[in-house]
Amino acid sequence: MAELSGNRRRWRLGTSIAAAGIAAVTALALVVPALWTRAQHGAAAPSCTSGTTVNTADGPVCGTSADGVTSYQGIPYAAPPVGALRWRPPQPHQPWSKTLPATQPAKSCPEPSVAGADTSEDCLYLKIEKPADAKPGEKLPVMYEFHGGGFLGENRTDQGENLVRTGRVVYVYVGYRLGVLGFLAHAALGEHSGDYGLQDQQAGLRWVQRNITHFGGDPQNVTVFGESAGGASVCDQVASPTAKGLFQKGISVSGFYNYQNNTIWSKADCKSTYYTESQAQRTGAQFAAKLGCGHGDVAACLRKVPAQTLVDKGGQFVDPTAGGTIGPIVNGTTLTMPPAKAFATGHVNHVSLITDVGRDEFNGGIYENQPGLHTVVADTPAQYRQLTTEQFGRLAPAVRRLYPLSRYSSPFIAYRAIMADSASVCPLLDANDELARHIPLYADLDEDADNPAHEITGPVGAVHSGTNLLVHYPPGKLDANQAALQDQLLAEWTSFARTGNPAAAHSPAWRRYDRQHQQVLSLRPAGASVLIPAQQLRDQHHCAFWSRTTHY
């Protein structure tokens, strides 16, 4: 279901477990600040502001200006991936001659049915925001955002005004294909099928290469960034041979989020062992058979199935592989190896990178139990024992000794600590060591336990995607402590986009992570952020144990 409140959207993803005869609802709830929500798609498109027309390689577009920022919404960067173009690499959009009013948000790509969702397969569009006085050819830094949502849905964080105003950058937000429509692999779809969503992201970057100079941006100074699946997308693009040269810097926020006994998302975060092409094709064949397309012209049959039917029958909560691949795979071209292997072996694009997770990740502790359904958080000691056994099997007693309930104020917090340390914090610290051997790296750990951008009840701590959400948050709604951290993040991110170094004026020291200086910036409100030795964090989060015992 989707709940709309003011200028925010809480997105909940749910499905059913038919075999068990029960409904598993509410796998994820994310709150994001939003200027636009799906409820507004039906409103009349605003008129363009005079003087905003820009000539792109495909045709002229005009937008709207307010408060020093000019915005362009719904600019097509590729042909609609419908009909014969479903499950094909993104194709060029037909040019147009009449000025396109880019004043209305594009629809989201199809995702599992939620009430009020307004989606369409015709969803390959960009949003661009720039300083209103930016001139063509000014060569401003470009910040290009991949949204989160587990590769299944769109967690729309498409407000770049804070970045535009703070750092005088050009902000770009890209929609990309999701779930089975974005990632299905099947032999009938041709060699190297799958990864269409990642190819969409790259097609948008190629559009930027051709066009962003007309908006005042520099096509040779592009920073990609994103949270959750967007953070994982950054890792994918760092590892993708076909993304070489399309960007120079990246910021991966909360891209380490899957856990060992994965029951919700595709195994496609920054640390996971991705499906091989052959494994993905086998699950694709099972999916096609489930839809009655197991024989004959399988591709033609699948392309006739309504998009929402495909998505709703795809893998989701509890069984991520029930409907074919729903996230990135090693398809042999877009990705030739998982990001984790690329990081370890140096097969990466030579870009500068910021890595980030929340101290209390576990998707922020934002999962919540539904009475009588699948247990996902430990509200009781019995659930703590149940969940640790499910996750760690024979290692569960050792885990419980390392994280005894007597040390924590509640089972919820104890299990939160286990999952954050094992699945996010320690894998990130391991990846930092590997990446720093090959590319310039800056590392942070979000320890802001009072981030207002979530509005989630319960002691969730420093949560999933917190830094990205704070970057987008309306400044006037922050208290002084959070405003200081937001100012710091905006200065650091835009300094990084401009120069490759996040150490900005009036912000804490943040030096490059390398063999001689293994330090991580602890992000804290009220101007209290500080560099911490990585080894200190390893000790605090029991990383020697987790790095030795867990495999993703």
C-alpha positions as CSV (number, residue, x, y, z in Angstrom):
1,M,0.0,0.0,0.0
2,A,1.1,3.6,-0.3
3,E,0.4,6.3,2.2
4,L,0.6,9.9,1.3
5,S,1.1,12.5,4.0
6,G,1.8,16.2,3.2
7,N,4.8,16.3,1.0
8,R,6.1,12.9,2.0
9,R,5.5,9.4,0.9
10,R,5.6,6.2,2.9
11,W,6.1,3.3,0.6
12,R,5.3,-0.2,1.8
13,L,5.9,-3.2,-0.3
14,G,3.9,-6.4,0.3
15,T,2.8,-9.5,-1.4
16,S,1.2,-12.8,-0.5
17,I,2.5,-16.3,0.4
18,A,-0.2,-18.4,-1.3
19,A,1.4,-21.7,-0.3
20,A,1.1,-20.8,3.3
21,G,-2.3,-19.4,2.9
22,I,-1.3,-16.2,4.7
23,A,-0.5,-12.6,3.6
24,A,3.0,-11.2,4.2
25,V,2.5,-7.5,4.2
26,T,4.7,-4.6,4.9
27,A,8.3,-5.6,4.1
28,L,9.6,-2.1,3.9
29,A,8.5,1.3,4.9
30,L,10.5,4.3,3.7
31,V,9.7,7.9,4.2
32,V,11.2,10.5,1.9
33,P,10.6,14.2,1.4
34,A,8.9,14.7,-1.9
35,L,7.9,17.7,-3.9
36,W,5.9,15.5,-6.1
37,T,4.0,12.3,-5.3
38,R,2.1,9.8,-7.4
39,A,-1.2,11.4,-6.4
40,Q,-0.2,14.5,-8.3
41,H,0.4,12.8,-11.7
42,G,-3.1,13.5,-12.8
43,A,-2.9,17.3,-12.2
44,A,-2.6,19.6,-15.2
45,A,0.9,20.3,-16.2
46,P,2.2,23.7,-15.2
47,S,3.2,26.1,-17.9
48,C,6.9,26.7,-18.7
49,T,8.7,29.7,-17.3
50,S,9.8,32.2,-19.9
51,G,13.5,31.9,-20.9
52,T,13.9,28.2,-19.8
53,T,14.0,26.6,-23.3
54,V,17.0,24.4,-23.9
55,N,17.8,22.7,-27.2
56,T,18.8,19.0,-26.7
57,A,20.1,16.6,-29.3
58,D,16.5,15.2,-29.5
59,G,14.6,18.4,-29.5
60,P,13.9,21.6,-27.4
61,V,12.5,21.4,-23.9
62,C,11.3,24.1,-21.5
63,G,10.9,24.0,-17.7
64,T,9.9,26.0,-14.6
65,S,11.9,28.3,-12.4
66,A,11.4,29.2,-8.7
67,D,13.7,30.3,-5.9
68,G,16.8,30.4,-8.1
69,V,16.4,26.8,-9.4
70,T,15.2,25.8,-12.9
71,S,13.6,22.3,-13.1
72,Y,12.9,20.1,-16.1
73,Q,10.8,17.0,-15.5
74,G,9.9,14.1,-17.8
75,I,12.7,14.4,-20.4
76,P,12.9,11.2,-22.4
77,Y,16.3,9.7,-22.6
78,A,15.4,6.5,-24.4
79,A,12.5,5.0,-26.4
80,P,9.6,3.6,-24.3
81,P,10.7,-0.1,-23.6
82,V,7.3,-1.5,-24.6
83,G,6.1,-4.1,-27.1
84,A,9.0,-5.5,-29.0
85,L,11.4,-3.3,-27.0
86,R,10.5,-5.0,-23.7
87,W,13.6,-6.8,-22.4
88,R,15.9,-5.2,-24.9
89,P,18.7,-2.7,-24.3
90,P,17.4,0.9,-24.2
91,Q,17.0,2.3,-27.7
92,P,17.2,6.0,-28.9
93,H,14.1,8.1,-28.5
94,Q,12.5,9.6,-31.6
95,P,13.5,13.3,-32.0
96,W,10.9,16.0,-31.7
97,S,10.7,19.5,-33.2
98,K,8.1,21.3,-31.1
99,T,9.2,22.4,-27.7
100,L,8.5,19.8,-25.0
101,P,7.1,21.2,-21.8
102,A,9.2,19.4,-19.2
103,T,7.0,20.5,-16.3
104,Q,5.3,17.2,-15.1
105,P,7.0,14.3,-13.3
106,A,7.3,11.1,-15.3
107,K,5.5,8.0,-14.1
108,S,7.4,5.4,-12.2
109,C,8.3,2.1,-13.8
110,P,6.0,-0.8,-12.9
111,E,6.4,-2.3,-9.4
112,P,4.5,-4.8,-7.3
113,S,0.9,-3.6,-6.9
114,V,0.4,-1.0,-4.2
115,A,-2.7,1.1,-3.8
116,G,-2.6,4.4,-5.6
117,A,0.5,3.5,-7.7
118,D,0.6,5.3,-11.0
119,T,3.1,3.4,-13.1
120,S,3.9,2.8,-16.7
121,E,6.4,0.8,-18.8
122,D,6.9,4.2,-20.6
123,C,9.2,5.4,-17.8
124,L,12.6,6.1,-19.1
125,Y,12.8,9.8,-18.2
126,L,15.2,12.2,-16.5
127,K,14.6,15.1,-14.2
128,I,17.1,18.0,-14.3
129,E,17.6,20.8,-11.9
130,K,20.1,23.6,-12.3
131,P,20.9,27.1,-11.1
132,A,18.4,29.4,-12.8
133,D,21.3,31.6,-14.0
134,A,23.5,28.8,-15.3
135,K,24.5,29.4,-18.8
136,P,25.2,26.8,-21.6
137,G,28.8,25.7,-21.5
138,E,29.4,26.9,-17.9
139,K,30.8,23.4,-17.0
140,L,29.2,23.0,-13.6
141,P,29.6,19.7,-11.8
142,V,26.9,17.1,-12.5
143,M,25.3,15.0,-9.8
144,Y,23.3,12.1,-11.2
145,E,21.1,10.1,-8.8
146,F,20.0,6.5,-8.9
147,H,16.9,5.9,-6.7
148,G,16.5,3.2,-4.1
149,G,13.7,0.7,-3.7
150,G,15.4,-2.7,-3.8
151,F,15.4,-2.8,-7.6
152,L,11.7,-3.5,-7.1
153,G,10.1,-0.1,-6.6
154,E,11.0,3.6,-6.8
155,N,11.8,5.3,-3.5
156,R,11.5,8.8,-5.2
157,T,14.2,11.1,-3.8
158,D,14.3,13.5,-6.8
159,Q,14.7,16.8,-5.1
160,G,18.1,18.2,-5.9
161,E,17.5,21.8,-4.8
162,N,19.7,21.6,-1.7
163,L,22.6,20.4,-3.8
164,V,22.0,22.9,-6.6
165,R,21.9,25.8,-4.2
166,T,24.8,24.8,-2.0
167,G,27.3,23.7,-4.5
168,R,26.1,25.2,-7.8
169,V,25.8,21.9,-9.5
170,V,23.5,20.4,-12.1
171,Y,21.3,17.7,-10.6
172,V,20.0,14.8,-12.7
173,Y,17.6,12.0,-11.5
174,V,17.0,8.9,-13.7
175,G,14.1,6.4,-13.8
176,Y,15.1,2.9,-14.8
177,R,13.3,-0.4,-15.3
178,L,12.6,-2.5,-12.2
179,G,12.0,-6.1,-11.1
180,V,11.4,-8.7,-13.8
181,L,10.9,-6.0,-16.4
182,G,14.3,-4.6,-15.6
183,F,16.3,-7.7,-14.9
184,L,14.7,-10.9,-16.2
185,A,17.1,-13.2,-18.0
186,H,16.0,-16.0,-20.3
187,A,17.7,-17.8,-23.2
188,A,14.8,-16.8,-25.5
189,L,15.7,-13.1,-24.8
190,G,19.1,-13.6,-26.4
191,E,22.6,-13.9,-25.1
192,H,23.5,-11.7,-22.2
193,S,19.9,-10.9,-21.3
194,G,19.1,-9.2,-18.0
195,D,20.5,-6.1,-16.4
196,Y,18.3,-3.8,-18.5
197,G,17.8,-1.5,-15.5
198,L,21.6,-1.0,-15.3
199,Q,21.7,-0.4,-19.0
200,D,19.0,2.2,-18.6
201,Q,21.1,4.0,-16.0
202,Q,24.0,4.0,-18.5
203,A,21.8,5.2,-21.3
204,G,20.8,8.2,-19.2
205,L,24.5,8.9,-18.5
206,R,25.1,8.8,-22.3
207,W,22.3,11.3,-22.7
208,V,24.1,13.5,-20.2
209,Q,27.3,13.2,-22.2
210,R,25.5,14.5,-25.3
211,N,23.3,17.1,-23.7
212,I,24.2,18.4,-20.3
213,T,26.4,21.1,-21.5
214,H,23.3,22.9,-22.8
215,F,22.1,23.0,-19.2
216,G,25.4,24.4,-18.0
217,G,26.8,21.1,-16.9
218,D,30.2,19.5,-17.5
219,P,29.9,16.0,-19.2
220,Q,33.5,15.3,-18.0
221,N,32.7,15.9,-14.4
222,V,29.8,13.6,-13.4
223,T,29.2,12.1,-10.0
224,V,26.8,9.2,-9.7
225,F,25.1,8.7,-6.3
226,G,22.2,6.8,-4.7
227,E,20.9,5.1,-1.6
228,S,20.0,1.4,-1.0
229,A,19.5,-0.1,-4.5
230,G,20.8,3.2,-5.7
231,G,23.9,2.7,-3.6
232,A,24.2,-0.8,-5.0
233,S,23.8,0.6,-8.5
234,V,26.8,2.9,-7.9
235,C,28.8,-0.3,-7.0
236,D,27.5,-2.0,-10.2
237,Q,28.5,1.0,-12.4
238,V,31.9,1.1,-10.8
239,A,32.3,-2.5,-11.8
240,S,30.7,-2.3,-15.2
241,P,32.9,-2.3,-18.2
242,T,30.2,-0.7,-20.3
243,A,30.1,2.3,-17.9
244,K,33.7,3.2,-18.4
245,G,34.1,6.9,-19.0
246,L,30.5,7.8,-18.3
247,F,31.3,9.3,-14.8
248,Q,34.3,10.3,-12.7
249,K,33.1,10.0,-9.1
250,G,30.5,8.0,-7.1
251,I,28.8,8.2,-3.7
252,S,27.3,4.8,-2.5
253,V,24.9,5.3,0.4
254,S,23.6,2.1,2.2
255,G,24.5,-0.1,-0.7
256,F,25.3,-3.0,1.7
257,Y,21.9,-4.1,2.9
258,N,21.2,-7.8,2.1
259,Y,21.6,-10.3,4.9
260,Q,22.9,-13.8,4.9
261,N,19.6,-15.8,4.9
262,N,18.1,-13.5,2.3
263,T,14.3,-13.5,2.3
264,I,13.3,-10.2,0.8
265,W,15.6,-8.6,-1.8
266,S,17.4,-9.9,-4.8
267,K,21.0,-10.8,-3.9
268,A,22.3,-7.7,-5.6
269,D,23.8,-5.3,-3.1
270,C,27.5,-4.3,-3.1
271,K,28.7,-7.4,-1.3
272,S,26.6,-10.2,-2.7
273,T,27.5,-13.1,-4.9
274,Y,25.3,-12.3,-7.9
275,Y,23.5,-14.9,-10.0
276,T,25.5,-16.1,-13.1
277,E,23.9,-15.8,-16.5
278,S,23.1,-19.5,-16.5
279,Q,21.6,-19.4,-13.0
280,A,19.5,-16.4,-14.0
281,Q,18.3,-18.1,-17.2
282,R,17.1,-21.1,-15.3
283,T,15.0,-19.0,-12.9
284,G,13.7,-17.2,-16.0
285,A,12.6,-20.4,-17.6
286,Q,10.7,-21.3,-14.5
287,F,9.0,-17.9,-14.5
288,A,8.1,-18.3,-18.2
289,A,6.5,-21.7,-17.5
290,K,4.6,-20.3,-14.6
291,L,3.0,-17.8,-16.9
292,G,2.2,-20.4,-19.6
293,C,5.0,-19.3,-21.8
294,G,7.3,-22.3,-21.4
295,H,7.1,-23.5,-25.0
296,G,7.1,-22.1,-28.5
297,D,8.1,-18.5,-29.0
298,V,8.8,-17.8,-25.4
299,A,9.9,-14.2,-25.9
300,A,6.8,-13.3,-27.9
301,C,4.6,-14.9,-25.4
302,L,6.2,-13.0,-22.5
303,R,6.0,-9.7,-24.3
304,K,2.2,-10.1,-24.6
305,V,1.7,-10.5,-20.9
306,P,0.5,-7.3,-19.2
307,A,3.3,-5.5,-17.4
308,Q,1.6,-5.5,-14.0
309,T,0.9,-9.2,-14.2
310,L,4.6,-9.8,-14.8
311,V,5.6,-7.7,-11.9
312,D,3.0,-9.1,-9.5
313,K,4.0,-12.6,-10.3
314,G,7.7,-11.8,-10.0
315,G,9.9,-12.6,-7.0
316,Q,9.2,-10.4,-4.0
317,F,9.0,-10.6,-0.2
318,V,9.9,-13.9,1.4
319,D,10.9,-15.6,-1.9
320,P,13.0,-13.2,-4.0
321,T,13.6,-15.8,-6.8
322,A,10.0,-16.9,-7.2
323,G,9.6,-15.1,-10.5
324,G,13.0,-14.9,-12.2
325,T,15.7,-12.5,-11.5
326,I,14.5,-9.1,-10.1
327,G,17.9,-7.5,-9.7
328,P,21.4,-7.3,-11.3
329,I,23.1,-10.4,-12.4
330,V,26.5,-11.2,-14.0
331,N,25.2,-11.3,-17.6
332,G,28.6,-11.3,-19.2
333,T,28.5,-7.8,-20.7
334,T,27.0,-5.2,-18.4
335,L,28.5,-7.0,-15.5
336,T,31.3,-9.6,-16.0
337,M,31.6,-10.2,-12.2
338,P,29.9,-9.1,-9.0
339,P,31.0,-5.8,-7.6
340,A,32.6,-7.5,-4.6
341,K,34.9,-9.5,-6.8
342,A,35.6,-6.5,-9.0
343,F,36.6,-4.6,-5.8
344,A,38.8,-7.4,-4.6
345,T,40.6,-7.9,-7.9
346,G,40.8,-4.3,-9.2
347,H,38.6,-4.8,-12.2
348,V,36.9,-1.4,-11.6
349,N,36.5,1.9,-13.5
350,H,39.1,4.3,-12.2
351,V,36.8,6.8,-10.4
352,S,36.8,8.4,-7.0
353,L,34.3,7.0,-4.5
354,I,32.7,7.8,-1.2
355,T,31.3,4.7,0.7
356,D,28.6,5.0,3.4
357,V,26.4,2.9,5.6
358,G,24.4,3.6,8.8
359,R,25.8,2.3,12.1
360,D,22.4,0.6,12.7
361,E,21.5,-0.5,9.2
362,F,19.5,-3.7,8.8
363,N,17.6,-1.6,6.4
364,G,17.5,0.8,9.2
365,G,15.5,-1.5,11.5
366,I,12.5,-0.3,9.5
367,Y,11.1,-3.7,9.0
368,E,8.2,-4.4,11.4
369,N,6.4,-7.6,12.3
370,Q,2.8,-8.2,11.3
371,P,0.8,-10.3,13.8
372,G,0.7,-13.9,12.7
373,L,2.9,-13.4,9.7
374,H,6.6,-13.6,9.0
375,T,8.9,-12.5,11.8
376,V,11.5,-10.0,10.7
377,V,12.5,-8.1,13.9
378,A,13.0,-9.3,17.5
379,D,10.3,-7.8,19.6
380,T,10.7,-10.6,22.2
381,P,13.5,-12.8,23.5
382,A,11.9,-15.8,21.8
383,Q,12.0,-13.9,18.4
384,Y,15.6,-13.0,19.1
385,R,16.5,-16.7,19.4
386,Q,14.3,-17.6,16.4
387,L,15.8,-15.0,14.1
388,T,19.4,-15.6,15.0
389,T,18.9,-19.3,14.4
390,E,17.3,-18.6,11.1
391,Q,20.1,-16.3,10.0
392,F,23.1,-18.1,11.3
393,G,22.3,-21.7,11.9
394,R,25.0,-23.5,13.8
395,L,26.7,-20.2,14.5
396,A,23.7,-18.8,16.3
397,P,24.9,-19.8,19.8
398,A,28.2,-18.0,19.2
399,V,26.4,-15.0,17.9
400,R,24.1,-14.8,20.9
401,R,27.2,-15.1,23.2
402,L,28.8,-12.2,21.3
403,Y,25.5,-10.1,21.6
404,P,23.9,-11.2,24.8
405,L,20.5,-9.9,25.6
406,S,21.8,-8.8,29.0
407,R,23.9,-6.1,27.3
408,Y,21.0,-4.5,25.4
409,S,17.9,-2.6,26.5
410,S,15.7,-4.7,24.3
411,P,15.8,-7.8,22.0
412,F,15.0,-5.4,19.1
413,I,18.2,-3.4,19.7
414,A,20.3,-6.6,20.1
415,Y,19.1,-8.1,16.9
416,R,19.5,-4.7,15.1
417,A,23.1,-4.6,16.2
418,I,23.7,-8.1,15.0
419,M,22.3,-7.5,11.5
420,A,23.9,-4.1,11.1
421,D,27.3,-5.4,12.0
422,S,27.2,-8.6,10.0
423,A,25.5,-7.4,6.9
424,S,26.5,-3.7,6.5
425,V,29.2,-2.2,8.7
426,C,31.8,-5.0,8.6
427,P,31.3,-5.8,4.9
428,L,31.7,-2.1,4.1
429,L,35.0,-1.9,6.1
430,D,36.3,-5.0,4.2
431,A,35.3,-3.4,0.9
432,N,37.0,-0.2,1.8
433,D,40.3,-2.0,2.3
434,E,40.0,-3.7,-1.1
435,L,38.8,-0.6,-3.0
436,A,41.5,1.7,-1.5
437,R,44.2,-0.4,-3.3
438,H,42.8,0.5,-6.7
439,I,40.9,3.9,-6.6
440,P,40.7,7.1,-4.5
441,L,38.4,6.3,-1.6
442,Y,36.7,8.3,1.2
443,A,34.7,6.4,3.8
444,D,32.1,7.4,6.3
445,L,29.8,5.7,8.9
446,D,26.5,7.5,9.6
447,E,26.1,7.6,13.4
448,D,23.2,10.1,13.4
449,A,20.6,8.3,15.5
450,D,18.0,11.2,15.4
451,N,17.7,11.8,11.6
452,P,14.2,13.2,11.2
453,A,13.9,12.1,7.5
454,H,12.4,8.7,8.5
455,E,9.7,9.4,11.0
456,I,9.6,5.8,12.0
457,T,8.6,4.7,15.5
458,G,10.9,2.5,17.6
459,P,14.6,2.7,18.5
460,V,15.9,2.4,15.0
461,G,19.2,4.3,15.6
462,A,21.3,5.5,12.7
463,V,19.3,4.1,9.9
464,H,19.4,2.9,6.3
465,S,19.9,5.6,3.7
466,G,20.0,8.3,6.4
467,T,22.6,10.5,4.8
468,N,20.9,10.7,1.4
469,L,17.6,11.5,3.0
470,L,19.1,14.2,5.1
471,V,20.7,15.7,2.0
472,H,17.3,16.0,0.4
473,Y,15.4,17.1,3.5
474,P,13.7,20.6,3.6
475,P,16.2,22.7,5.6
476,G,13.6,24.8,7.3
477,K,12.2,21.8,9.1
478,L,15.5,20.8,10.8
479,D,16.5,21.6,14.4
480,A,20.0,23.2,14.8
481,N,21.8,19.9,15.4
482,Q,20.5,18.2,12.3
483,A,20.9,21.4,10.2
484,A,24.6,21.5,11.1
485,L,25.0,17.9,9.8
486,Q,22.9,18.7,6.7
487,D,25.1,21.7,5.9
488,Q,28.2,19.5,6.4
489,L,26.9,16.8,4.1
490,L,25.9,19.2,1.4
491,A,29.2,21.0,1.5
492,E,31.1,17.7,1.4
493,W,29.1,16.0,-1.4
494,T,29.2,19.1,-3.6
495,S,33.0,19.6,-2.9
496,F,33.5,16.0,-3.9
497,A,31.5,16.5,-7.1
498,R,33.5,19.6,-7.9
499,T,37.0,18.5,-7.0
500,G,37.1,14.8,-6.1
501,N,37.8,15.7,-2.5
502,P,35.0,16.0,0.1
503,A,37.1,18.0,2.5
504,A,35.1,21.3,2.3
505,A,35.5,24.6,4.0
506,H,33.9,24.8,7.4
507,S,33.6,21.0,7.6
508,P,35.5,18.4,9.7
509,A,38.8,16.9,8.4
510,W,38.2,14.0,6.0
511,R,41.2,12.5,4.5
512,R,41.5,9.8,1.8
513,Y,41.3,6.3,3.0
514,D,44.4,4.4,2.1
515,R,46.9,1.9,3.6
516,Q,48.7,4.5,5.7
517,H,45.5,6.3,6.8
518,Q,42.7,3.9,7.4
519,Q,40.2,6.3,8.9
520,V,36.5,6.6,8.6
521,L,34.5,9.8,9.1
522,S,31.9,9.3,11.8
523,L,28.9,11.4,10.8
524,R,27.3,13.1,13.8
525,P,24.9,16.0,14.3
526,A,25.7,19.4,15.8
527,G,29.1,19.7,14.1
528,A,30.5,16.7,16.0
529,S,31.6,14.5,13.1
530,V,35.1,13.1,13.6
531,L,37.6,10.7,11.9
532,I,37.9,7.3,13.6
533,P,40.5,4.6,13.0
534,A,38.9,1.8,11.0
535,Q,40.4,-0.7,13.4
536,Q,38.5,0.9,16.3
537,L,35.3,0.4,14.3
538,R,36.2,-3.2,13.5
539,D,36.7,-3.9,17.2
540,Q,33.4,-2.2,18.2
541,H,31.4,-4.1,15.6
542,H,33.0,-7.5,16.0
543,C,34.3,-7.5,12.4
544,A,37.0,-10.2,13.0
545,F,34.1,-12.6,13.8
546,W,31.8,-11.5,11.0
547,S,34.5,-11.3,8.3
548,R,35.5,-14.9,9.1
549,T,32.1,-16.5,9.4
550,T,29.7,-14.8,7.0
551,H,29.4,-15.2,3.3
552,Y,27.0,-13.4,1.0
